[in-house]
């Protein structure tokens, strides 16, 4: 049997993936910043939380870069890709970040059940 296309798989995932709102809520709780901070985009700790929010939407929700850019009012989907790469790279060596990403995953999993 032929393998389903990436577009087909993404379409099917749409029905089981957590909503963008649920993902942003989990990141907001873990980071202690309001969801609005993900849309406003400031430098510093809130900016790290925003990058984590972008990464989490991609990782846990399988949203496209364009969909994520629309959710957080970014003009460029390239910015989303850059932020996701930054978090992926940072998580390789930062154990605290790894723990926080796991905590977000657990919050999202609890919300699904």
BAKE-919449 format. One record per residue (C-alpha): z, y, x; residue number from 1; residue in three letters. Coordinates in pm, whole numbers. Layout:
N
PT, Z, Y, X, NUM, ALA
...
# end
This chain:
113
PT, 0, 0, 0, 1, UNK
PT, -73, 350, 121, 2, UNK
PT, 214, 567, 235, 3, UNK
PT, 293, 861, 2, 4, UNK
PT, 201, 1204, 133, 5, UNK
PT, 467, 1451, 250, 6, UNK
PT, 381, 1672, -49, 7, UNK
PT, 437, 1382, -288, 8, UNK
PT, 771, 1292, -130, 9, UNK
PT, 884, 1657, -140, 10, UNK
PT, 788, 1675, -507, 11, UNK
PT, 996, 1364, -584, 12, UNK
PT, 1291, 1498, -384, 13, UNK
PT, 1292, 1806, -605, 14, UNK
PT, 1464, 1601, -875, 15, UNK
PT, 1747, 1467, -658, 16, UNK
PT, 1810, 1743, -405, 17, UNK
PT, 2100, 1982, -454, 18, UNK
PT, 2015, 2326, -585, 19, UNK
PT, 1986, 2618, -346, 20, UNK
PT, 2285, 2773, -522, 21, UNK
PT, 2503, 2467, -456, 22, UNK
PT, 2404, 2460, -90, 23, UNK
PT, 2473, 2832, -45, 24, UNK
PT, 2806, 2791, -224, 25, UNK
PT, 2908, 2513, 18, 26, UNK
PT, 2816, 2728, 320, 27, UNK
PT, 2996, 3026, 168, 28, UNK
PT, 3315, 2824, 123, 29, UNK
PT, 3301, 2679, 474, 30, UNK
PT, 3232, 3014, 642, 31, UNK
PT, 3447, 3228, 415, 32, UNK
PT, 3173, 3480, 347, 33, UNK
PT, 3020, 3577, 13, 34, UNK
PT, 2682, 3433, -78, 35, UNK
PT, 2552, 3790, -80, 36, UNK
PT, 2595, 3796, 301, 37, UNK
PT, 2313, 3541, 330, 38, UNK
PT, 2075, 3781, 164, 39, UNK
PT, 2192, 4100, 338, 40, UNK
PT, 2164, 3973, 696, 41, UNK
PT, 2400, 4142, 944, 42, UNK
PT, 2465, 4077, 1312, 43, UNK
PT, 2768, 3878, 1426, 44, UNK
PT, 2963, 3604, 1246, 45, UNK
PT, 2796, 3668, 911, 46, UNK
PT, 2461, 3632, 1084, 47, UNK
PT, 2564, 3289, 1214, 48, UNK
PT, 2667, 3195, 861, 49, UNK
PT, 2328, 3312, 739, 50, UNK
PT, 2148, 3098, 997, 51, UNK
PT, 2360, 2801, 890, 52, UNK
PT, 2270, 2874, 527, 53, UNK
PT, 1899, 2871, 614, 54, UNK
PT, 1937, 2551, 815, 55, UNK
PT, 2139, 2389, 535, 56, UNK
PT, 1876, 2471, 273, 57, UNK
PT, 1620, 2301, 492, 58, UNK
PT, 1837, 2007, 598, 59, UNK
PT, 2019, 1922, 276, 60, UNK
PT, 1773, 2054, 20, 61, UNK
PT, 1439, 1982, 189, 62, UNK
PT, 1318, 2325, 84, 63, UNK
PT, 1011, 2464, 257, 64, UNK
PT, 1042, 2762, 489, 65, UNK
PT, 863, 2973, 227, 66, UNK
PT, 1104, 2865, -50, 67, UNK
PT, 1403, 2941, 173, 68, UNK
PT, 1262, 3282, 268, 69, UNK
PT, 1225, 3361, -103, 70, UNK
PT, 1581, 3251, -183, 71, UNK
PT, 1738, 3479, 80, 72, UNK
PT, 1487, 3764, 46, 73, UNK
PT, 1326, 3724, 387, 74, UNK
PT, 973, 3850, 433, 75, UNK
PT, 877, 3590, 691, 76, UNK
PT, 908, 3216, 679, 77, UNK
PT, 886, 3221, 1060, 78, UNK
PT, 1233, 3376, 1062, 79, UNK
PT, 1360, 3073, 872, 80, UNK
PT, 1203, 2837, 1125, 81, UNK
PT, 1354, 3032, 1413, 82, UNK
PT, 1702, 3027, 1254, 83, UNK
PT, 1679, 2652, 1185, 84, UNK
PT, 1579, 2589, 1546, 85, UNK
PT, 1869, 2805, 1668, 86, UNK
PT, 2126, 2608, 1465, 87, UNK
PT, 1973, 2274, 1565, 88, UNK
PT, 1989, 2374, 1932, 89, UNK
PT, 2343, 2515, 1907, 90, UNK
PT, 2472, 2208, 1720, 91, UNK
PT, 2372, 1980, 2006, 92, UNK
PT, 2652, 2113, 2226, 93, UNK
PT, 2891, 2295, 1991, 94, UNK
PT, 3140, 2049, 1844, 95, UNK
PT, 3300, 2306, 1616, 96, UNK
PT, 2961, 2383, 1465, 97, UNK
PT, 2895, 2009, 1427, 98, UNK
PT, 3223, 1972, 1235, 99, UNK
PT, 3143, 2267, 1012, 100, UNK
PT, 2795, 2131, 935, 101, UNK
PT, 2950, 1795, 842, 102, UNK
PT, 3201, 1975, 621, 103, UNK
PT, 2914, 2150, 442, 104, UNK
PT, 2737, 1817, 394, 105, UNK
PT, 3056, 1668, 250, 106, UNK
PT, 3100, 1961, 9, 107, UNK
PT, 2743, 1922, -110, 108, UNK
PT, 2786, 1545, -150, 109, UNK
PT, 3103, 1596, -355, 110, UNK
PT, 2923, 1843, -580, 111, UNK
PT, 2651, 1587, -649, 112, UNK
PT, 2889, 1324, -781, 113, UNK
# end
